[in-house]
Amino acid sequence: QVQLVESGGDLVQPGGSLRLSCAFSGNFFNRYTMAWYRQAPGNHSELVASITTDYSTNYADSVKGRFTISRDNIKKTGYLQMNSLKPEDTAVYFCNTKRGVGQDYWGQGTQVTVSS
């Protein structure tokens, strides 16, 4: 059974940086696409970034040039480096991994708050 545990969320000032981590427990992490989503109060969930098994990446327009998604298949961990943070980045960030039908897993979320 796959489990995902996010960490790294915090309160940070505008312009600051954070790195989120997503620890994967289970087998075959390298066969899963990984993504980060976020949800702010009153908003729908938004895809922030994704990375495929061959390291192709995709970003929401709102974070391009500021956020970087990466993965370490040896450590079975995914990352989201967030720079130049803005108040509108405030949300709960969720890690997601997918491999196929019925193999879609979510973490519990980590809170990111950008405020002065």
Sequence and secondary structure as in RCSB ss.txt:
>XXXX:A:sequence
QVQLVESGGDLVQPGGSLRLSCAFSGNFFNRYTMAWYRQAPGNHSELVASITTDYSTNYADSVKGRFTISRDNIK
KTGYLQMNSLKPEDTAVYFCNTKRGVGQDYWGQGTQVTVSS
>XXXX:A:secstr
  EEEEE   EE TT  EEEEEEEESS GGGSEEEEEEE TTS  EEEEEE TT  EEE TTTTTTEEEEEETTT
TEEEEEE S  GGG EEEEEEEEEETTEEEE   EEEEE  
